[in-house]
Amino acid sequence: MRCEWFVILWRSFGYSGFLKTCHYRIITSNSQIPFTWISLAQSLHKTLGFYLSSQRNRFSTVPEIDMNKIDPELYSPPSQVRGMTKLDRTAFKKIVTIPVLKVRKEMVNKLVRSLKKVLLQRPGIKRVIDDPKDGGNKLVMLDPHRIVSDDSFEESERLLLKELNVNPQISSHSLELAYENFKTEEILRAVLPEGQDVPSGFSRIGHIVHLNLRDHQLPFKQLIGQVIIDKNQGITSVVNKINTIDNIYRNFQMEVLSGEENMITEVRENNYTYEFDFSKVYWNPRLSTEHNRITELLKPGDVLFDVFAGVGPFAIPVAKKDCMVFANDLNPESHKWLFHNCKLNKVDQKVKIFNLDGKDFLQGPVREELMKLARRPSEERKPAVHIVMNLPAMAIELLSTFHCLLEGQYKSRELLPTVHCYSFSKADDPAKDVQQRAEALLGASLEGCSSVHLVRHVAPNKEMICITFQVPASVLYEDQPINPEEHYLKAEILEGPPFKRQRTGKASLEEQSQNGSQT
């Protein structure tokens, strides 16, 4: 005879995941199993089954909804709108059947406050209406995806109905849905060819919505633009990008799909106000978090050189921290609006503005200011210097400009600028790819002395990366081999979380009205 552990899996009452381990004696085939063992096993099984059943009735308060009773097309516009290219709002009328509760007038407010999660949620629909058959009653409309019969209420909801003396019996009500009652995605999904993607998000820049439409969406572009204006308060213009950012001024051609032609807009980001002509400058609302991240790295008294400043989303918040800022942009329109925004945010006395090519800015004003700082007496505190290079399509190519930028000057290890350089990468390992390219252009190793931050996912297999490092003294001052014992200093800002790719997610058009895209 021998003893073993057996795991008995009870599937009774739907609890297939319940495991019970019992110590049973295995009897040889010549032996008989004692009757007491059999009785014990049977009794335990019955007792456990009763316990599980009672616990299921006790804790399972969410009723199972019969999915066969739910119409999956309930909130879909009428089928005849398929293929519509010119918006006809009257074509979206549809009659649907909605479950309702009959409630005495004096009980309606309390009931509605307590049953919020099962009430009908549709744009422009009143959830409480008069009962045409009884002036003393109101009809409270319920969500047909949650309430399909009297048994759909949870136990707590049943108790509430009983407390308010409300009959839980469900009645039906015919409700007319119109264009105003459908959501943006529902309308576009009904209009565009079946199975085709609909615009899943857009950038909002003040009163302007910016889209990147795909080829199959272009025949419907005017309709798409008008629907977005109709469904988003404060939007008066919708534009579509018709080419990529392929010029030195970082703007792109666009066409107005619907609404006004006015492209001068105002946006609020991180408590600062920016005004600009969106058709002539670069602005991406998805970089708000990145602007704030870099701003938080600087301390009062530090110096920032913003090589591609745009209209000021890095320069202005940093200047507000009592830092000295040197901001540059080659685009004359960006230069104009940068100057305007500095005055608008009352930092014009702390920001020096330039209209130069990025390389010329590094070799000119940046070099001159670094030389002034290097000449300061050794006992005088030298500020931390940061250089932001946010032009991911080509900024990394300018890293070679740091070669011997301060050659011949007194070598100050207190004055090694921290660079935040942005780049795109399509490599399998974007962090390694960007670091290797930066090292090749600097002619120095950054191993262990740099950090890589994933800014955002731009497109499938395309990431926007920020690499942060201190310019090695061997690069900045003179052309000599790297001495490991006199390696450049590490800074706290170089310490960051390991690089991870981000997952992409989809949200409704309404949810993404503050978001955008970048090419």
N, C-alpha and C positions, 0 to 999 in steps of 0.2 A: 504494500500500500504506500501511497505517497500523497503529499499535500501540495496544492498549487493555488495561486491567486487567479480568480476568474473575474472578469469585468462583465457585468450584466447591463445591457443597454435596454432600458425600458422605453418603448415608443408609445406607451399608453397615453391617451388624451393629448396627443400631438407634441409631447415633450421629448422629442427625439434626441435632444442634446443632454438629457440627464443621465449621468453615470453613477452607478453604485458599485462599490467594490466589496465583495464578500469573501470570507475564508471558508471554502467548501472542501470537504474531504472527498477525494476521488476513490471510489471503491472498485476493486478489480471485478471483472466480469463474472467471477464465480461467487461474488458476495452479493447480498441484497441490501438495498438502501433502507436504512431504518425509517419506519413510518414517521417518527417524530421530525426527522429532517425534512421530509416532504411537506408535512403540515406547516412547519416553520416557514419554509420558502413560500408556500401558497398564501399564508397569512400575511407575510411581509409584502408580497406583491399586491394583495388587495388593499392593505393599509396605505401603501405608497400611492397606489392609483387614486384612492379616495382623497388623499392629501393634495396631490397634484391637481386634481379636479377642483377642489375647493379653492386652492390658491389661484388657479386660472380664473375662476369666477370672481375672486376677490380683487385681483390686480389688473385684469384685462378690462379697462374701462373704456377703451376706444373701440367702438363697434366696427366690425368688418363691413365694408361697403361693397355691395354687389356691383362690380364694374360693368356688368352687362346692362345695368339700368342707366348708366351714364352715357350721354351722347357725346362722343369725342369731338364732334363738329359743332357743339352747342354755341361756342363763341366765335365761330368762323363766319365771315361775311358771306353773303349769297354767292353761289357758284358762278352766276352770270357776270361777276366783275372780273373774272380771269381774263388777262390779256389787255385790260384797260390801259391806255396810255395817256388819255386826257381825263383828269379827275372829274367824276360825276358823283357828287356826294349823295344824291337822291337814290342811287342804285344800291345803297348799302342797307336798306331797310329789311328787317327780318323779324318774324314773330317766334318767340321761344317760350317754353313753359317753365315757370319758376315755382319752387315750393314756397309756401307762405304759412305763417301762423296768424290766427285771428286772436287779437289781443284787445282788451278793454283800453280805452284811451288813457285812463289814469295810470295804467301800468306800463305804458310803452317806453318811457324814458329809462326806467330802471331795468327793464328787460333788454333794451338795446345796449346799455352799458355793460351788461353781464354776458351777453351772447355775441360779442364782437367777432370772434373768430369763425362763427358759422353764418354770419350775415353776408348778403350779396355784396360783392366788391366789383363794381363796374363803373368806369368813368361816366359822370353825368347822370347817374341813376339814383333816384331817391329810394332809400331802403324801407321807408315807411310811407304808405299811401292810405287813402280812405277806403273803407270797405263799402262798395256800392250797394250791398244788401243790408247793411246795418250801420246807421249813423253813429252808434255808440262804440263801434269797433274800429280798429286800424288793422291793416294787413302789413306784417313785417316780412320782407322778402329775405329768403335764405339762400345760401350758396348751394346750387344744385350738385356741385362736385363733393360736397360734404354731407348734405342732408338729402337722402333719397326716399326715406320712409320714416314712420314714427320711431322705429328702432335705431335710427342713426344717431340719436342724441347720446352723449356720454352720461354717466350716472350723475355727475355734479350738475349737468344741465337739466336733467330730469327733476332733480330735487328743487332746483330753482323754479322751474315751471310749476311744480306742485306748490311751492311756497307762495308764488304770485297768483295761484289759482288760474293758471293758463292751461287750456286743453292742449296736450302735445300732438293732437291729431293734425297731420299735414294736409293742407289744401293746395290746389294748383291755381296759378294765375298766368294768364297770357300777357307777355310783356313784349312790346315792340322795341327792338334795338335799331338804332340809326347810326350814321357815320360817326357822330359824336361819342358813341358808346363803345367803339372798338379802339383797341390800342394800336400804336404805330406798326408793330411787328405783325399783328393779326391782319391789318389792312394790306401791307406789302406782301405778306405770304399768300394772301388770297389773290392778289393782282398778278404777281410775277409768275412765269411758267412753273408748273408744278414740279417740285423736286429741286428747283434752283435756289441757290443761296440768296438771302435778302440782306441788305445792309445791317450789320449787327452792332454797329457802334459808330460814333463820330466824335470829332473834336468840336468843342464849343469855345469860341473866342469872342466874348462879349455878346453882341447881338447876332453874330455870324456862326453858322455851322459849316464845318469843312468836311467833305466826304472824299473818299477814294473809291469811286464806283468801279466795278468790274465790267468787262465787256458785255456780258449778258444782261446787265442792269441798265446799260446806257439808253435803250429805247424807252425806258420808263423814267428817265432822269427828272423831267419836269414834274411828273406826278410825285415821285419820291420827295423832291424838294418841297412841294406844296404840303404834303402830308406832314413832314417834319415841322414846318412852320405852324400848321394847324394844331399839332399835338404838343408843342413845347412853348410855354409862355416866355415871352421876351425875345424869341428868335424872329428876326425880320428879314434875314437873308441866308440862303443856302448856296454854297459854292462847291464845285468839284475840281479837284486837281487834274490837270490834263498833261502834265509832264513831271518828271522827277526833278529834285533839286540838283541841277547840274551846272550851276554857275557860281562864280566867286562871291556873289551877293547873298547866297543862301535863300533865295525866294523862288517861287515857281509860278508858272502860268495857271490861271484858273478861269472857269466860266461860272457865271451866276445862273443857277438852275431855277431859282424862284425867289421872289422878293425884291428888295431894293438893291441898288448898285453901290450904295455907300459902304466902303471898306474901312473907314476910319472908326476904330472901336476903342473901348475901354475895358480893361480886365483888372480883377483883384487877385493877387497871388501872395500868400503868406503875409497878409495885412498891408501890402503895398499896392499902389495903383500905377498902372501902365497904360499909356495911350499911344496908338500907332496906326499906320495904314497897313492893314494885314496883306494887301496885295503887293506891297513893296518891301516888307521886312520879314524876318523869320521869327516865328513864335510857336512853341509847342507846349500846350498845357500839361502834357504828360511828364514834363520835367520839373514840375513844382517841388516834388520831394527831393530831387537831386539838388536843386538850387538851395533848398534849406539845409541839406546835409553838408554841403561845402561851407555854407555860411557859418554853421555851428562849429566848424573846425578852427575858425579864426578868433583871436582874442583882441580886446581893445589895444590899440597901438600897433597891431600888425600891419603889413603892407600886402596889398593884392594887385597883381598885374593880370588884367582880364584881356587876353589877346583877341578873342572874338566875342566882344561884349554884347552884340545885338542891341536891344533897347534897354538893357540894364538889369536883368533878373538875378545876376550874381553881384554886380557892382553896387547896386542901390542898397540891398539888405546888409552887405558887408560895411558899406560906408556908415550906415546907421549904428554900427557897433563901435564907432569912433576909430575906425581903421582908415589908413590912407589908401586911396584906390586910384589906379591908373587904368582907364578903360579905353579900349580901341576897337574900331570896326571899320572895315574897308568900304562897306556900303554907305553911300552918302545919306540915304534915307534913314538907315539905322543910326548913323552918327547924329542926324538932326533930332530924331525921337529920343535918343539917349540923353542928349542935352536937355530936351524938354522934360523928360521924366525925372531927371536929377533935380530940376527946379520944382517940379510937381511934388516930389517927396522930400524937398528941403534938405538935400545933401549936395547941392551944387558946389559948396565951398570945400567939400572933402573928396571930390572926384575930378581928376584931370582927364580930359577927353581928347582922343586922337582919332584921326581918319587916315590910317596907314594900312599897308599890306602887313600881314602878320609877321613875316620875316623881318621887314623893316622896323616894325615896332620892337621886336626882340633885340635887334642889333643897334637900335637907336635909343629911345626913351628907357627901355628896360636896362640896357647895359649902363647907361649914364646914371640912373638911380642906384643901381647896385654898386657902382664905383664910389658914389657919394657915401653910401652906407659903409663900404669897406674902409673908407678913410677916417671914419669916426674913431675917436680915442678908444683904446682897448678897455678902459674902465667904464666907458659909456655903454649902456645896454643896447644891443642891436636887436631890432624887431625881427620877428619871424616873417619870412617872405614866402608868399604863395603865388604860383603862376597857374592860372586856369586856361586851358586850351580846349574849348568846347567847339570843335569843328570835326566831328567824327569821321567824315569822309576823307580828310587829308591832314588833320592836325599832327598826327604821329610823324609825318614826313618832316616836320619842322624841328624835330628833336635834334637833328644834326646841327642846328644853329647854335646849340649850347657849347659846341667844341671851341675851346679857347676863348669863350666870350669875355672872360676877365683876364686873359693872358697878360702877364707883366705886372698885374696888381698884387698887392700884399695878400697872401693866401690866408683867408680867415675861415676857420672851420665853424665859426658861429654864423657864417653867412652862406649857407648852402640852401638855395631856394628849393622849396617843395613844389613839385609839379603835379598837377592833376590833368592828365591828358586823356582825351576821349577818342574812341575808335570803334569801328564796326568790325565784327568778326563772323565768318561763316565756318570756322574750323570746328572740328569735333571737340577740341579742348580750347575754347575761346581765351581763357586766362593765359594759358601757356603760349598761345599764338601771339597775343598782344605783347606779352613780356618779351618774347624772342625778337619781335620786330622792333620794339623799343631799344633793346640791348644792341641790335645790329646798327641802329642809327646813332646811338650814343657812343658805340665802341667800348662799352663797359658792361660788366655783369651787374644785374640787379637781383641776383639770387639771394633770398633771405632779407632783402632790404627794400622791398616794394610790396604793395598790396593791390589787389584787383577787385573792383566792385562791379557787380552786374547792375547796370542802370535800368535796363528794360529789354524785353523781348520785342524786336522790331518786326520780324517776319519769320516764317518757318526757317530754322537753321541760320538765323541772323540775329546777333546780339549786339547791344550797345554796351560798351565796356569803358570803365574809367580806371586807368592805372595811375597809382600815386607813388611817388618816389622822391628822394632828395637827389639833386644833381651831384654826382660824384666830384670831389675836388679835382681828381685827375682829368676830368672832362672839362670842367669850368675854367680852370686856371692855366693848365699847360698840358701839352700832349706827352704823357708819360705813362708807363705801365702802372696798373693798380697795385698799391702796396696794401696787403691784407691787414697789416698792423696799424695803418693809418687810414682805414676805410672811413667813409663818410658816416656821420652820426645817424642813428635811427631816431625817429620821432614817434610820438604816441599816435599820431594820425596814420602811421603806416600799419598799425595793428587793426585788423578787421576780421570779420568772420570768413570762413573758407568760402571760396567761390562756388555757387550752385546755379544751375540753370533754373529758370523759373518756368512754371507751368502756365499755359495760357488758359484763360477762361472766357466765357461769353456772358454778357449781360444784356438786358433789354436796352433798346435805344433810349428810353427815358432815363435809365440808370446810368448810362454812359455819357450823358449830355455834358458832363464836365471833363470828359476825357478826350484823347485825341490820338494822332498817329504821326510818325516821322518816317521819312524815307532817307 
